[in-house]
């Protein structure tokens, strides 16, 4: 009798995992509700919500000073991540370096700005 219980448990647990792995692309659970709608439907519903909030008088509108403070706060939060800032700087340097290499290739490869040996 122990084998029938074990086989019953494994069958039910494998059936449950088969359902999870069979749904979607395997990158997570299947989208449901608002997330499952296409973008146009989502925009229509969100727009109605925003319009209703404005009509009710409960919608929040940023003034320029409040928007400036919010942007500053976000910038400070991002700049605390030193690894992220280093990555941004590295990418900028790579971009600038590749641009200067392309310009040098067009001008004959001389990077000294006209001084030829």
SVG drawing of the C-alpha trace seen along z (x, -y; Angstrom):
<svg xmlns="http://www.w3.org/2000/svg" viewBox="-16 -75 75 77">
<polyline fill="none" stroke="black" stroke-width="0.4" points="0.0,0.0 2.9,-2.4 3.8,-2.3 0.3,-3.3 0.4,-6.3 3.9,-7.3 2.9,-7.0 -0.3,-9.0 1.7,-11.8 4.3,-11.9 1.6,-11.9 -0.2,-14.8 3.1,-16.8 4.3,-16.1 1.0,-17.1 1.2,-20.4 4.6,-21.2 3.6,-20.2 0.9,-22.8 3.3,-25.5 6.0,-24.7 3.4,-24.4 2.1,-27.9 3.6,-30.7 7.2,-31.0 8.5,-29.5 9.8,-32.9 7.2,-33.0 3.5,-32.6 1.0,-33.4 -0.3,-37.0 -3.7,-37.5 -6.2,-40.4 -4.9,-43.8 -1.5,-42.5 -3.0,-40.0 -4.8,-42.8 -3.2,-44.4 -1.6,-47.8 -4.5,-49.7 -7.0,-48.2 -4.7,-49.1 -4.4,-52.7 -8.2,-53.1 -8.8,-51.9 -6.0,-53.9 -7.2,-57.0 -10.7,-56.6 -9.2,-56.3 -7.2,-59.5 -10.1,-61.4 -12.3,-60.3 -9.7,-61.4 -9.5,-64.9 -13.3,-65.2 -13.5,-64.2 -10.8,-66.6 -8.4,-64.1 -5.9,-63.9 -2.4,-65.1 -0.7,-67.6 3.0,-68.4 4.1,-72.0 7.5,-72.7 9.2,-73.0 7.8,-69.7 8.8,-68.0 12.3,-69.3 12.6,-68.0 11.3,-64.6 13.8,-64.4 16.6,-65.4 15.6,-62.8 15.6,-60.1 19.0,-61.2 20.5,-61.0 19.1,-57.5 20.6,-56.3 24.0,-58.0 24.3,-56.1 24.8,-52.9 28.5,-53.2 28.7,-50.1 25.9,-51.5 27.6,-54.9 30.9,-53.2 29.1,-51.3 27.5,-54.4 30.9,-56.2 32.6,-53.2 29.9,-53.1 30.3,-56.8 34.0,-56.5 33.7,-53.6 31.2,-55.5 33.5,-58.6 36.5,-56.4 34.8,-54.6 33.6,-57.9 37.2,-59.3 38.5,-56.2 36.0,-56.5 37.0,-60.1 40.6,-59.2 40.0,-56.4 38.4,-59.0 41.2,-61.5 43.9,-59.0 44.5,-57.6 46.5,-60.6 45.1,-61.3 47.5,-64.3 45.5,-66.8 47.7,-67.4 51.2,-66.7 52.8,-64.2 56.2,-62.6"/>
</svg>
